[in-house]
């Protein structure tokens, strides 16, 4: 799996698998058509989408997002930088999860200071 595979699957979920085309996915996600095609092939292999690539196996995807994603795309917090709050540092999770750590996506125009985290994609 590659990070963009998750993005493609979530975008297909938003369309409910109806009427999407690889060309439309490519355009809306700013990926090449070959990247979309390869992402769908990897998702089929991982049993995250049906063999016709029309319907995402939502329970499998949710299981992967909950339990697999942190291992497949493990991240290591970096240096303290200015950026955009992310993860539990941003609303609404910051109200639910108490933490002394602030995580941000690095951005010079960001509103917070915290440990840098690279976006998944």
Residue frames as a rotation matrix with the C-alpha (Angstrom) as fourth column:
UNK 1
0.581 0.814 0.000 0.00
0.814 -0.581 0.000 0.00
0.000 0.000 -1.000 0.00
UNK 2
-0.642 -0.665 0.381 1.01
0.654 -0.735 -0.182 3.57
0.400 0.132 0.907 -0.63
UNK 3
-0.749 0.341 -0.568 -0.37
0.292 -0.599 -0.746 6.66
-0.595 -0.724 0.349 1.11
UNK 4
-0.719 0.492 -0.490 -2.31
-0.686 -0.619 0.384 7.74
-0.114 0.612 0.782 -1.98
UNK 5
-0.743 0.472 -0.475 -4.14
0.185 0.826 0.532 4.37
0.643 0.308 -0.701 -1.95
UNK 6
-0.557 0.532 -0.638 -5.93
0.762 0.023 -0.647 5.43
-0.330 -0.846 -0.419 1.23
UNK 7
-0.643 0.269 -0.717 -6.84
-0.275 -0.955 -0.112 8.74
-0.715 0.125 0.688 -0.40
UNK 8
-0.785 0.338 -0.520 -8.26
-0.495 0.163 0.854 6.98
0.374 0.927 0.039 -3.47
UNK 9
-0.658 0.545 -0.520 -10.31
0.591 0.802 0.092 4.57
0.467 -0.246 -0.849 -1.36
UNK 10
-0.526 0.465 -0.712 -11.75
0.550 -0.453 -0.702 7.35
-0.649 -0.761 -0.018 0.79
UNK 11
-0.713 0.257 -0.653 -12.65
-0.561 -0.768 0.310 9.35
-0.422 0.587 0.691 -2.31
UNK 12
-0.749 0.468 -0.469 -14.45
-0.102 0.618 0.780 6.32
0.655 0.632 -0.415 -3.76
UNK 13
-0.599 0.534 -0.596 -16.32
0.800 0.372 -0.471 5.98
-0.030 -0.759 -0.650 -0.46
UNK 14
-0.631 0.336 -0.699 -17.47
0.003 -0.900 -0.435 9.58
-0.776 -0.277 0.567 -0.77
UNK 15
-0.642 0.397 -0.656 -18.97
-0.763 -0.247 0.598 8.80
0.075 0.884 0.462 -4.18
UNK 16
0.151 0.646 0.748 -20.65
-0.654 0.633 -0.414 5.65
-0.741 -0.427 0.518 -2.77
UNK 17
-0.556 -0.505 0.661 -18.93
0.115 0.741 0.662 3.84
-0.823 0.444 -0.354 -5.66
UNK 18
0.355 0.802 0.480 -21.49
0.689 0.123 -0.714 5.26
-0.632 0.584 -0.509 -8.06
UNK 19
0.924 0.221 0.313 -20.50
0.383 -0.541 -0.749 6.85
0.004 0.812 -0.584 -11.30
UNK 20
0.502 -0.806 -0.313 -16.87
-0.430 -0.547 0.719 7.49
-0.751 -0.226 -0.621 -10.51
UNK 21
0.935 -0.355 -0.003 -14.24
0.167 0.447 -0.879 7.01
0.314 0.821 0.477 -13.18
UNK 22
0.296 -0.910 -0.291 -10.51
0.909 0.175 0.378 6.71
-0.293 -0.376 0.879 -12.86
UNK 23
-0.321 -0.376 0.869 -10.23
0.700 -0.713 -0.051 9.88
0.638 0.592 0.492 -14.92
UNK 24
0.506 0.592 0.627 -12.50
-0.026 -0.716 0.698 11.78
0.862 -0.369 -0.347 -12.50
UNK 25
0.889 -0.258 -0.378 -10.57
0.439 0.245 0.864 10.42
-0.130 -0.934 0.332 -9.50
UNK 26
-0.033 -0.965 0.260 -7.32
0.998 -0.044 -0.035 11.40
0.045 0.259 0.965 -11.17
UNK 27
-0.176 0.031 0.984 -8.51
0.389 -0.916 0.099 14.93
0.904 0.400 0.149 -11.77
UNK 28
0.702 0.581 0.411 -10.07
-0.115 -0.478 0.871 15.50
0.703 -0.658 -0.269 -8.35
UNK 29
0.909 -0.379 -0.172 -7.12
0.305 0.326 0.895 14.04
-0.283 -0.866 0.412 -6.42
UNK 30
0.673 -0.673 -0.306 -4.37
-0.738 -0.634 -0.231 15.53
-0.039 0.381 -0.924 -8.60
UNK 31
-0.050 -0.633 0.772 -2.96
-0.230 0.760 0.608 12.07
-0.972 -0.147 -0.183 -9.32
UNK 32
-0.635 -0.158 -0.757 -2.11
-0.772 0.076 0.631 10.58
-0.042 0.985 -0.170 -12.68
UNK 33
0.457 0.846 -0.274 -4.52
-0.864 0.496 0.087 8.01
0.210 0.197 0.958 -14.10
UNK 34
0.098 -0.490 -0.866 -1.82
-0.117 0.858 -0.499 5.37
0.988 0.151 0.027 -13.78
UNK 35
-0.869 -0.386 0.308 -1.40
-0.316 -0.045 -0.948 6.19
0.380 -0.921 -0.083 -10.06
UNK 36
-0.132 0.913 0.386 -5.15
-0.968 -0.035 -0.247 5.78
-0.212 -0.407 0.889 -9.56
UNK 37
0.539 0.314 -0.781 -5.15
-0.608 0.787 -0.103 2.51
0.583 0.530 0.616 -11.51
UNK 38
-0.345 -0.772 -0.534 -2.23
-0.030 0.577 -0.816 1.17
0.938 -0.266 -0.222 -9.48
UNK 39
-0.774 0.134 0.619 -3.88
-0.630 -0.260 -0.731 2.26
0.063 -0.956 0.285 -6.21
UNK 40
0.301 0.953 0.021 -7.05
-0.953 0.302 -0.039 0.40
-0.044 -0.008 0.999 -7.14
UNK 41
0.349 -0.254 -0.902 -5.04
-0.300 0.882 -0.365 -2.70
0.888 0.398 0.232 -8.07
UNK 42
-0.753 -0.656 -0.041 -3.26
-0.134 0.215 -0.967 -2.63
0.644 -0.723 -0.250 -4.69
UNK 43
-0.479 0.666 0.572 -6.62
-0.862 -0.235 -0.449 -2.14
-0.164 -0.708 0.686 -2.93
UNK 44
0.528 0.633 -0.566 -8.05
-0.737 0.673 0.065 -5.17
0.422 0.382 0.822 -4.77
UNK 45
-0.087 -0.684 -0.724 -5.05
-0.053 0.729 -0.683 -7.23
0.995 -0.021 -0.100 -3.71
UNK 46
-0.937 -0.283 0.203 -5.54
-0.178 -0.111 -0.978 -6.13
0.299 -0.953 0.053 -0.09
UNK 47
-0.463 0.851 -0.249 -9.28
0.778 0.525 0.347 -6.95
0.426 -0.034 -0.904 -0.30
UNK 48
-0.687 0.193 -0.701 -10.24
0.341 -0.765 -0.545 -3.36
-0.642 -0.614 0.460 0.38
UNK 49
-0.230 0.633 -0.739 -12.29
-0.830 -0.523 -0.191 -3.03
-0.508 0.570 0.646 -2.82
UNK 50
0.502 0.503 0.703 -14.28
-0.113 0.845 -0.523 -5.57
-0.857 0.183 0.481 -4.83
UNK 51
-0.219 -0.675 0.704 -12.87
0.571 0.497 0.654 -7.25
-0.791 0.545 0.277 -7.92
UNK 52
0.220 0.363 0.906 -14.77
0.955 -0.269 -0.124 -4.88
0.199 0.892 -0.406 -10.24
UNK 53
-0.770 -0.615 -0.169 -13.46
0.637 -0.726 -0.259 -1.83
0.037 -0.307 0.951 -8.32
UNK 54
-0.252 0.771 0.584 -16.98
0.207 -0.547 0.811 -0.51
0.945 0.325 -0.021 -7.81
UNK 55
0.755 0.594 0.279 -17.51
-0.183 -0.218 0.959 -0.93
0.630 -0.775 -0.056 -4.08
UNK 56
-0.380 -0.849 0.367 -15.11
-0.599 -0.077 -0.797 -0.43
0.705 -0.523 -0.479 -1.22
UNK 57
0.134 0.323 -0.937 -15.30
0.557 0.757 0.341 -3.12
0.819 -0.568 -0.078 1.45
UNK 58
0.329 0.068 0.942 -16.05
-0.374 -0.907 0.196 -0.55
0.867 -0.416 -0.273 4.13
UNK 59
0.977 0.046 0.207 -15.59
-0.210 0.342 0.916 -2.86
-0.028 -0.939 0.343 7.13
UNK 60
0.528 -0.845 0.080 -12.20
0.849 0.522 -0.087 -3.99
0.032 0.114 0.993 5.82
UNK 61
0.029 -0.498 0.867 -11.20
0.392 -0.792 -0.468 -0.38
0.919 0.353 0.172 5.17
UNK 62
0.642 0.259 0.722 -12.30
-0.495 -0.580 0.647 0.73
0.586 -0.773 -0.244 8.64
UNK 63
0.941 -0.337 -0.021 -10.34
0.260 0.685 0.681 -2.16
-0.215 -0.646 0.732 10.16
UNK 64
0.224 -0.897 0.382 -7.27
0.908 0.049 -0.417 -1.16
0.355 0.440 0.825 8.13
UNK 65
0.158 -0.123 0.980 -7.62
0.000 -0.992 -0.125 2.52
0.987 0.019 -0.157 9.06
UNK 66
0.812 0.263 0.521 -8.04
-0.487 -0.187 0.853 1.70
0.322 -0.947 -0.024 12.74
UNK 67
0.824 -0.400 0.401 -5.50
-0.077 0.622 0.780 -1.06
-0.561 -0.673 0.481 13.16
UNK 68
0.504 -0.642 0.577 -3.19
0.837 0.527 -0.145 -1.19
-0.211 0.557 0.803 10.13
UNK 69
0.750 -0.129 0.649 -2.55
0.297 -0.812 -0.503 2.42
0.592 0.570 -0.570 9.20
UNK 70
0.837 -0.455 0.303 -0.47
-0.535 -0.570 0.623 3.26
-0.110 -0.684 -0.721 12.29
UNK 71
0.386 -0.716 0.582 1.87
0.093 0.658 0.747 0.36
-0.918 -0.234 0.320 11.48
UNK 72
0.410 -0.182 0.894 2.04
0.894 0.274 -0.354 0.65
-0.180 0.944 0.275 7.71
UNK 73
0.244 -0.266 0.933 2.55
0.428 -0.833 -0.350 4.43
0.870 0.485 -0.089 7.76
UNK 74
0.471 -0.152 -0.869 4.19
0.873 -0.065 0.484 4.90
-0.130 -0.986 0.102 11.13
UNK 75
0.515 -0.288 0.807 5.33
0.168 -0.890 -0.424 8.44
0.840 0.355 -0.410 11.79
UNK 76
-0.006 -0.601 -0.799 7.96
0.998 0.047 -0.042 9.86
0.063 -0.798 0.600 14.06
UNK 77
0.915 0.367 -0.169 7.46
0.385 -0.918 0.093 13.39
-0.121 -0.150 -0.981 15.42
UNK 78
0.162 -0.874 0.458 10.16
0.786 -0.167 -0.596 15.77
0.597 0.456 0.660 14.27
UNK 79
-0.779 -0.608 -0.153 11.56
0.594 -0.639 -0.489 19.10
0.199 -0.472 0.859 15.41
UNK 80
-0.005 0.726 -0.688 9.54
0.683 -0.500 -0.533 21.91
-0.731 -0.472 -0.493 17.00
UNK 81
-0.883 -0.213 0.418 8.20
0.465 -0.517 0.719 24.09
0.062 0.829 0.556 14.19
UNK 82
-0.516 0.764 -0.387 5.40
-0.506 -0.636 -0.582 26.51
-0.691 -0.105 0.715 13.34
UNK 83
-0.978 0.171 -0.117 2.52
-0.007 0.537 0.844 24.88
0.207 0.826 -0.524 11.55
UNK 84
-0.175 0.985 0.003 -1.09
-0.774 -0.139 0.618 23.81
0.609 0.106 0.786 11.34
UNK 85
-0.414 0.036 0.910 -2.39
-0.782 0.497 -0.375 21.73
-0.466 -0.867 -0.178 14.28
UNK 86
-0.096 0.353 -0.931 -3.14
-0.700 0.641 0.315 18.11
0.707 0.682 0.186 13.37
UNK 87
-0.544 -0.016 -0.839 -4.09
0.309 0.926 -0.218 14.80
0.780 -0.378 -0.498 14.99
UNK 88
0.142 0.638 -0.756 -5.31
0.951 0.124 0.284 15.26
0.275 -0.760 -0.589 18.56
UNK 89
-0.679 -0.463 -0.570 -4.00
0.608 -0.789 -0.084 18.83
-0.411 -0.403 0.817 18.58
UNK 90
-0.929 0.369 0.037 -6.86
-0.248 -0.692 0.678 20.05
0.276 0.620 0.734 16.37
UNK 91
-0.373 0.888 0.269 -10.60
-0.757 -0.124 -0.642 20.39
-0.537 -0.443 0.718 16.90
UNK 92
0.510 0.636 0.579 -12.63
-0.602 -0.216 0.768 18.44
0.614 -0.741 0.273 17.89
UNK 93
0.463 -0.341 -0.818 -10.11
0.429 0.894 -0.129 15.88
0.775 -0.292 0.560 19.14
UNK 94
-0.591 -0.756 0.281 -8.30
0.118 -0.425 -0.897 18.44
0.798 -0.497 0.340 21.29
UNK 95
-0.120 0.648 0.752 -11.46
-0.898 -0.394 0.196 18.60
0.423 -0.652 0.629 23.43
UNK 96
0.827 0.517 -0.218 -11.61
-0.431 0.834 0.344 14.79
0.360 -0.190 0.913 23.76
UNK 97
0.594 -0.705 -0.387 -7.93
0.673 0.699 -0.240 13.87
0.440 -0.118 0.890 24.15
UNK 98
0.948 -0.316 0.038 -5.86
-0.272 -0.744 0.611 15.59
-0.165 -0.589 -0.791 26.82
UNK 99
0.548 -0.825 0.135 -2.20
0.828 0.512 -0.230 15.83
0.120 0.238 0.964 25.89
UNK 100
0.493 -0.503 -0.710 0.80
0.142 -0.758 0.636 17.99
-0.858 -0.415 -0.302 26.64
UNK 101
-0.564 -0.715 0.413 2.10
0.475 0.128 0.871 17.35
-0.675 0.687 0.268 23.12
UNK 102
0.439 0.603 -0.666 1.21
-0.331 -0.581 -0.744 19.58
-0.835 0.547 -0.055 20.17
UNK 103
-0.335 -0.490 0.805 1.58
0.605 0.543 0.582 18.12
-0.722 0.682 0.115 16.67
UNK 104
0.359 0.402 -0.842 1.60
-0.329 -0.790 -0.517 20.30
-0.873 0.463 -0.152 13.57
UNK 105
0.542 -0.241 0.805 1.97
0.826 0.329 -0.458 20.02
-0.155 0.913 0.378 9.82
UNK 106
-0.370 -0.773 -0.515 4.91
0.626 -0.617 0.476 22.34
-0.686 -0.146 0.713 9.09
UNK 107
0.258 0.428 0.866 3.76
0.880 -0.475 -0.027 25.61
0.399 0.769 -0.499 7.53
UNK 108
-0.750 -0.660 0.041 5.35
0.602 -0.707 -0.371 29.05
0.274 -0.253 0.928 7.87
UNK 109
-0.581 0.616 0.532 1.86
-0.427 -0.787 0.445 30.62
0.693 0.032 0.720 8.03
UNK 110
-0.172 0.510 -0.843 0.66
0.548 0.760 0.348 28.14
0.818 -0.402 -0.411 10.68
UNK 111
0.326 0.461 0.825 -1.01
-0.392 -0.728 0.562 29.29
0.860 -0.506 -0.057 13.88
UNK 112
0.958 0.042 0.283 0.63
-0.277 0.389 0.879 26.91
-0.073 -0.920 0.384 16.35
UNK 113
-0.031 -0.992 -0.123 4.03
-0.903 0.081 -0.423 25.65
0.429 0.097 -0.898 17.43
UNK 114
0.639 0.241 0.731 4.61
-0.584 0.770 0.257 21.96
-0.501 -0.591 0.633 17.98
UNK 115
-0.360 -0.754 0.550 6.42
-0.169 0.632 0.756 18.84
-0.917 0.179 -0.355 16.88
UNK 116
-0.255 0.224 -0.941 6.33
-0.948 -0.249 0.197 18.42
-0.190 0.942 0.276 13.13
UNK 117
-0.139 0.308 0.941 4.38
0.101 0.950 -0.296 15.55
-0.985 0.053 -0.163 11.58
UNK 118
-0.921 -0.152 -0.358 4.50
-0.336 -0.152 0.929 14.84
-0.196 0.977 0.089 7.86
UNK 119
0.088 0.991 -0.097 1.04
-0.895 0.036 -0.445 14.49
-0.438 0.126 0.890 6.27
UNK 120
0.136 0.049 0.990 0.13
0.094 0.994 -0.062 11.00
-0.986 0.101 0.130 5.09
UNK 121
-0.187 -0.170 0.967 -0.22
0.963 0.161 0.215 12.34
-0.193 0.972 0.134 1.56
